[in-house]
Amino acid sequence: MTVTPLTRPARLRPGAKVAVVAPSGPLPADRLETGLDILRGWDLDPVVAPHVLDVHPRFGHLAGTDEDRARDLQEAWCDPSVSAVLCARGGYGAQRMADLLDWTAMRAAGPKVFVGYSDITALHEAFAVRMGLATLHGPMTAAVTFLKDARTQESLRATLFEPESVRTLGLDTARALVPGRARGVTLGGCVSLLAADLATPHARPSAAGGLLLIEDVGEEPYRLDRVLTQLLRSGWLDGVAGIGLGSWAECGPYEDVRELLLDRLGGLGVPVVEELGFGHGETALTIPLGVPAVLDAESATLTLDVPALS
């Protein structure tokens, strides 16, 4: 089964109502409020889901119970007045609530914009597999990078409102790790979440034909080795068209990580571009998932065939 283009939701218009949810970890109220102010400055109307500031009564790494986090996401998605659902932060917990969502009801509610990264990778995959929907691997409303980095903010704003203006993606740091040029449909996210997703109800069987975009945070090189080796041994990477690499924050010295990435991915015989500028780095570009694109290692860019949003 080859990765194919997904349905792109509509771009946002000034005044659009957007819902902020917390499918994973808890978040500070002050950071949330700062993020909401940024959204209001874009002439959006953000509404906060009821359980966003909750903390699980027993497990402090979760933003409330699995049932409440799932209910917040589902109700926001099924609200016809909401044009986009934005995640407040990552952390951990999306996998625990993904199976509690009524995917039939959410599919019936129609396509809309969904934004997040890190632990939200599990939901990006679920939206792709269960709904056939393109999503945005982008900054979260209460994430420090979004609050402090102007380029991160502008990348998301432009993608939401003027997606045709951000068809070529990549920072100046990007360069070829393995030469070549490939065409495919974007997929990916936090690589440890992709490995953890294997054999679950929301996992796609293969990345064949896709442009795989991966990054991670806080994973030492030996753990990244294990994750990448698992993806290789499972056959999930067989037939992948090309690979774009984002940030590897807190994963050890970058030269060590780079050597590992080349060792594990270089044998696939496909172009690999490093340091494209998405993920947990100081700048987090918004990258659409489910959109046809070209990865060019010579120019070290990812160029979308169509805008991220319709």
MARSE-693677 format. One line per 2 residues: for each residue x, y, z of C-alpha. Coordinates in Angstrom, 3 decimals, always signed. Each point is the difference from the previous one (the first is absolute). Layout:
BEGIN
X:Y:Z | ...
This chain:
BEGIN
+0.000:+0.000:+0.000 | +1.500:+3.323:-1.107
-0.370:+3.262:+1.899 | -2.523:+2.115:-1.932
-1.069:+3.660:+0.218 | -2.587:+0.782:+2.661
-2.930:+2.425:+0.082 | +1.195:+3.529:+0.733
-2.239:+2.092:+2.265 | -0.856:+3.599:-0.816
+2.256:+2.876:+0.964 | -1.096:+2.290:+2.799
-1.642:+3.371:-0.452 | +0.221:+3.001:+2.339
-2.388:-0.434:+2.891 | +0.086:-3.807:-0.167
-0.789:-1.861:+3.204 | +2.756:-2.404:+1.045
-0.112:-2.461:+2.895 | +3.013:-0.673:+2.237
+0.208:-3.498:+1.508 | +2.535:-1.916:+2.139
+0.070:-3.650:-1.130 | +3.263:-0.791:+1.808
+1.838:+1.673:+2.880 | -0.973:+2.798:+2.419
+0.951:+3.597:-0.621 | +0.509:+3.254:+1.895
-2.933:+2.417:-0.161 | +2.247:+3.020:-0.617
+1.586:-1.549:-3.081 | -3.421:-0.910:-1.353
-1.237:+3.566:+0.422 | +3.049:+1.396:-1.794
-0.620:-2.364:-2.913 | -3.660:+0.948:-0.167
+1.003:+3.665:-0.214 | +2.165:-0.789:-3.034
-2.956:-1.707:-1.684 | -2.273:+2.933:+0.813
+2.604:+2.284:-1.575 | -0.514:-1.955:-3.238
-3.725:+0.837:+0.148 | -0.919:-3.514:+1.060
-2.610:-0.793:+2.634 | +1.599:-2.663:+2.245
-2.176:-2.000:+2.389 | +1.514:-2.217:+2.676
-1.410:-3.495:+0.473 | -1.379:-0.666:+3.503
+2.771:-2.331:+1.224 | +3.091:+1.650:-1.495
+1.410:+1.057:+3.380 | -0.876:-3.233:+1.794
+2.574:-2.318:+1.547 | -0.709:-3.712:+0.335
-0.859:-0.865:+3.638 | +2.615:-2.787:+0.158
+2.382:+0.505:-2.920 | +1.399:+3.506:-0.056
+1.467:-0.443:-3.482 | -3.520:+0.091:-1.490
-2.285:+2.999:-0.596 | -3.059:-1.507:+1.645
-1.569:-3.403:-0.492 | +0.126:-1.850:-3.307
-3.781:+0.315:-0.316 | +0.010:+3.777:+0.561
+2.871:+0.620:-2.397 | -1.739:-2.076:-2.674
-3.321:+1.737:+0.615 | +1.601:+3.430:-0.372
+1.508:-0.917:-3.361 | -3.098:-1.693:-1.332
-2.399:+2.751:+1.052 | +2.259:+2.672:-1.463
+0.292:-1.924:-3.257 | -3.723:-0.620:-0.279
-0.921:+3.627:+0.757 | -1.007:+1.437:-3.403
+1.032:+3.507:+1.077 | +3.630:-1.075:+0.523
+2.334:+0.295:-3.006 | +3.174:-1.389:+1.571
+1.119:-2.015:+3.007 | +3.378:+0.977:+1.443
+1.862:-2.028:+2.600 | +1.265:+1.858:+3.049
+3.059:-2.182:+0.592 | +1.459:-3.474:-0.441
+1.632:-2.053:+2.723 | -1.697:-3.376:+0.239
-3.558:-1.313:-0.077 | -1.400:+0.188:-3.536
+0.332:-3.761:-0.481 | -2.022:-0.654:+3.139
-3.021:+1.902:-1.291 | +0.138:-0.633:-3.771
-2.172:-3.124:+0.230 | -2.628:+1.858:+2.039
-0.831:+2.338:-2.882 | -3.073:-0.645:-2.146
+1.750:+0.100:-3.361 | -3.263:-0.557:-1.887
-1.525:+3.113:+1.552 | +3.155:+2.015:-0.571
+0.180:-1.088:-3.633 | -3.638:+1.050:-0.440
+0.834:+3.439:+1.412 | +2.137:+0.664:-3.059
+3.598:+1.144:-0.478 | +1.520:+2.805:+2.027
+3.485:+1.127:+0.945 | +1.873:-1.980:+2.660
+3.347:+1.253:+1.395 | +2.560:-1.511:+2.369
+3.231:-1.968:+0.200 | +2.069:-2.147:+2.380
-2.377:-2.414:+1.794 | -2.759:+1.224:-2.343
+1.681:-2.143:-2.685 | -2.262:-2.849:+1.159
-3.041:+2.112:-0.904 | +1.467:+1.124:-3.337
+0.253:-3.665:-0.945 | -3.525:-0.699:+1.241
-1.445:+2.905:-1.995 | +1.821:-1.264:-3.101
-1.067:-3.638:+0.377 | -3.496:+0.403:+1.442
-1.094:+3.200:-1.778 | +2.244:+0.373:-3.045
+0.759:+3.544:+1.173 | +3.123:+2.099:-0.549
+1.191:+1.668:+3.202 | +2.636:+2.533:+1.069
+3.120:-1.002:+1.910 | +0.321:+3.386:+1.634
+0.567:+1.886:+3.245 | -2.360:-0.323:+2.930
-1.777:+2.888:+1.638 | +1.764:-0.199:+3.378
+3.405:-1.198:-1.269 | +2.965:+2.213:+0.877
+1.275:-0.001:-3.596 | -3.327:+1.352:-1.239
-0.105:+2.667:+2.700 | +3.554:+1.264:-0.556
+1.056:-0.616:-3.604 | -1.324:+2.394:-2.635
+0.830:-2.268:-2.943 | -1.891:-2.880:+1.604
-3.017:+2.247:+0.448 | +0.150:+1.347:-3.539
+0.352:-3.459:-1.532 | -3.218:-1.126:+1.667
-1.870:+3.236:-0.694 | +0.931:-0.038:-3.684
-0.924:-3.671:-0.330 | -3.398:+0.578:+1.582
-0.946:+3.121:-1.966 | +2.245:+0.165:-3.095
+1.173:-3.580:-0.636 | +1.053:+0.720:-3.575
+2.715:+2.310:+1.409 | +1.796:-2.849:+1.810
+0.340:-2.685:-2.657 | +3.809:-0.356:+0.363
+1.026:-1.056:+3.481 | +3.328:-0.195:+1.796
+2.415:+2.135:+2.005 | +3.406:+1.202:-1.178
+1.541:-2.707:+2.190 | -1.416:-2.756:-2.240
+2.475:-2.074:-1.989 | +0.274:-3.345:-1.722
+0.811:-3.035:+2.114 | -0.562:-2.337:-2.960
-0.217:+1.553:-3.495 | -2.924:-0.316:-2.367
-3.459:+1.238:-0.805 | -3.287:-1.730:+0.773
-3.707:+0.546:-0.409 | -2.600:-1.346:+2.415
-2.664:+0.822:+2.570 | +1.100:+1.405:+3.350
-0.475:-1.966:+3.207 | +1.755:-0.294:+3.309
+0.628:+1.838:+3.240 | +1.733:-1.062:+3.184
+1.824:-3.192:-1.010 | -0.326:-1.750:+3.364
-3.789:+0.452:-0.226 | -0.040:-1.450:-3.507
+1.801:-3.089:+1.287 | -2.335:-0.236:+3.004
-2.976:+0.182:-2.384 | +0.936:-3.173:-1.897
-2.695:-2.701:+0.114 | -2.582:+2.309:+1.589
-3.433:+0.686:-1.564 | +1.207:+3.364:-1.333
+3.309:-1.084:-1.511 | +0.459:+0.092:-3.751
+1.594:-3.204:-1.276 | +2.943:+1.669:-1.696
+1.696:+3.266:-0.915 | +0.424:-1.228:-3.592
-0.212:+2.824:-2.519 | +0.115:+2.625:+2.720
+2.325:+2.823:+0.911 | +0.662:-0.819:+3.635
+0.579:+3.033:+2.236 | +1.377:-0.928:+3.415
+1.433:+1.617:+3.120 | +0.130:-0.689:+3.730
+0.937:+1.415:+3.395 | +1.748:-1.375:+3.063
+0.966:-3.324:-1.586 | +3.635:-1.030:+0.445
+1.709:-1.398:-3.106 | -0.370:-3.629:+1.129
-3.764:+0.481:+0.412 | -0.248:+1.657:-3.422
+1.964:-2.969:-1.342 | -2.595:-2.347:+1.493
-2.925:+1.989:-1.428 | +1.455:+0.235:-3.512
+1.072:-3.639:+0.047 | -3.515:-1.023:+0.996
-1.445:+1.910:-2.951 | +2.557:-1.596:-2.300
-0.491:-3.547:+1.303 | -3.791:+0.261:-0.173
+0.187:+0.869:-3.703 | -1.853:+3.247:+0.635
+2.696:+1.996:-1.816 | +0.070:-2.266:-3.065
-0.727:+2.078:-3.093 | +0.172:+3.406:+1.700
+0.739:+2.645:-2.651 | +2.086:+2.421:+2.041
+0.633:+1.194:+3.545 | +0.056:+3.493:+1.473
+1.526:+0.480:+3.440 | -0.983:+2.654:+2.515
+1.456:+0.761:+3.414 | +1.527:-2.417:+2.510
-0.119:+2.130:+3.133 | +1.536:-1.542:+3.126
+0.969:-3.142:-1.925 | +3.729:+0.389:+0.636
+2.746:+1.646:-2.097 | -1.408:+0.577:-3.466
+3.008:-1.559:-1.734 | -0.724:-3.240:+1.861
-3.671:+0.164:-0.971 | +0.919:+0.862:-3.584
+2.339:-2.991:-0.260 | -2.749:-2.272:+1.311
-2.596:+1.382:-2.403 | +2.356:-0.559:-2.928
+0.776:-3.516:+1.193 | -3.654:-1.002:+0.402
-1.538:+1.892:-2.931 | +2.802:+0.264:-2.554
-0.421:-3.605:-1.112 | -3.558:+0.627:-1.205
+1.381:+1.554:-3.186 | -2.269:+3.049:+0.116
+0.755:+3.722:+0.408 | +0.260:+1.241:+3.573
+0.004:+3.692:+0.956 | +0.990:+1.033:+3.521
-0.826:+3.002:+2.184 | -3.071:+1.107:-1.934
-1.228:+1.940:+3.035 | -3.066:-1.766:+1.367
-0.542:-1.631:+3.380 | +1.381:+0.884:+3.428
+2.713:+2.436:-1.110 | +0.261:+3.716:+0.610
-2.075:+0.515:-3.156 | -2.856:-2.349:-0.852
-1.239:+0.418:-3.560 | -3.523:-1.191:-0.773
+0.128:-3.055:-2.269 | -3.146:-1.484:-1.589
-0.482:-3.755:+0.213 | -1.903:-1.749:-2.793
+0.980:+2.377:-2.823 | +1.943:-0.900:-3.190
+3.432:+1.622:-0.092 | +3.565:-0.193:-1.309
+3.013:-0.455:+2.273 | +3.139:+1.339:-1.681
+3.264:-0.701:+1.794 | +1.996:+2.274:-2.332
-2.014:+3.093:+0.944 | -0.779:-1.494:+3.429
-3.689:+0.857:-0.285 | -3.413:-1.565:+0.231
-2.334:+1.480:-2.614 | -3.725:-0.663:+0.129
-1.848:-0.768:-3.232 | -3.071:+1.746:+1.417
-0.589:+2.355:+2.945 | -0.381:-1.676:+3.399
-3.620:+1.142:+0.240 | -2.551:+0.405:-2.745
